[in-house]
Amino acid sequence: MNDMVTQISIFLPNRPNQLSKVTGILMKEKVNIRALTVSETADYGILRMIVSDPDKAQKALQGSFLVDQTDVIACALKDSPGGLHEIATILGENGVNIEYLYAFIGKSNQAVLILRVENQMRSKAIDVLGSKAIKIYDPAEIYSL
């Protein structure tokens, strides 16, 4: 089983209407956005998204934007004080650095954490989280939320 979820990253000029162009393309292609986060600098932004069909989204967006795919981990997050602390502690105590993360609430009202770790630490991150009974989502589960 592949435990890695594919995230698409879109590099956007920091100008009006860029997000609307992305969402319009995805709407036209019937690709649903499951989760997203934006980081920005003065000149550009990076829109990171989990979508229902990453390959279709990348293909549709490539003509207009610089688009890349990244493997990320999707795990269950307790929706209570200390939920994120638990995961951060487990990973940190096992030498796994979190490069970035974001969360969303799925259809079952379960909080889902998307996290990116160094490529060589992916398997270790999945193993240590699983050993603590933290659910690691299969990509198909995330794409179909």
N, C-alpha and C positions, 0 to 999 in steps of 0.2 A: 504494500500500500504506500502511495506517495503522500507524505504528511505535509508537503509544502504547498501553500496557496500562492497563486501567481498574482502579483500586484502590478498594475501598470503605473508608470510614472510619466507624466506629460510636462514638458518644459514650456512654460508660457511666458511671453513678453508681459511685463508688468504694465499693461494698458487696459483701458476699458473694453468690455465686450469679449475678452478672450475666453473666460469661463463659459459664457453663453455659446460661443462657437463650439466648444468641446461638448457641452451638454446637448446642443442641437444635433451634432453628428451622432452621438450615442442614441438619442431619441429616435432619429431616423432609422438607425440600424437595429432598434429594439433591444439595446443593451441596457440592462438595469444596473444602476449604481447601488452597491451594497454598503459601502463605507468610503470615506475620503478624508484626507487631511491636506492642508496647503502650508508650505513653508515659503518664505519669500526673502528676496534681497531687493535692493533699490531698482534693479533692472529686470528681474525675472522672478517667476514663482515656479515651484515644483508642486504639481498636483498629483498626489498619490491616491490611487483608487483600487478598491476591490470591486469588481464588476461581475455580472452574470456570465460573461463570455470574454475572457481576456484576449484571446487570439483575434476574435472578430473586432473587438474594440481597437486593438493595436492596428490592425489592417485598415480600419476605417479612418483612424486619426493620422496615420503616417503621412499622408499627402499634405497635411496642413500644419503638423506639429512634430517636434522631436519626441518620440515615444520609446520607452524602454520597459522591459519586464524584469521583475525582481521576485525571487522566492522569499516568502515570509511565512511565519508560523501563526496559526490562528488557534487560540486556546480559550477555554472557559475562564471567566473572571468572576469571582464572587462579587455580587452587586451589594456590597456592604463595606463599612469602614474597615480598612486593612486588606481588602482583596488584592489590590495592586502591590501593596507592601509584601504580601506573601510570595507573589511571583518574583518580584524584584529581589527579595532575599534569597529564595531558592537558587535563582540563576547566579546572583552575585557570589554567594558562598561556594558555588561550583565553578567559579572562574569564567562565567559567560557574561560578556558585555552586551548590553542592549544598545544598539545604535539609534533606534527610534521606535516609537510605538504610538498606537491610537486605538480607540475602542468604539464599539457601537453596540446597540441592543438589537438582538435578532427577533424574529417573529414570535418565538416562544418566551419573550421577555428575559432571555438569558444574555448577560453581558458577554461580549466576545472581545478579546484582546488580540490585536494584530501587532506582531513584533518582528523586528529585523535584528538578526545577530550576524556576526561575522560568518562567512561561508563555512569555514572549517569547524565552527562550533554548532552548526545546525543540529546535527545528530545528537550531540551531547545535550543541547538545550531540550530537545524533544524527550530524550531519555530521562533526564532529571525531573522534568515536569511530570511526565507520566509516572515516574516512581513515587511521586507525591499525590497520585490520584487526581491530577489536573488533566481534564479532558483536552486532547489535541484533536481539532476538527479535521476531518477529511476535506479536501478541496471541494468535492461535489456538494457536501453539506453547506459550505459557505456560499458557493455560487448560486445555490437554489433557495437561499433564505428569502 
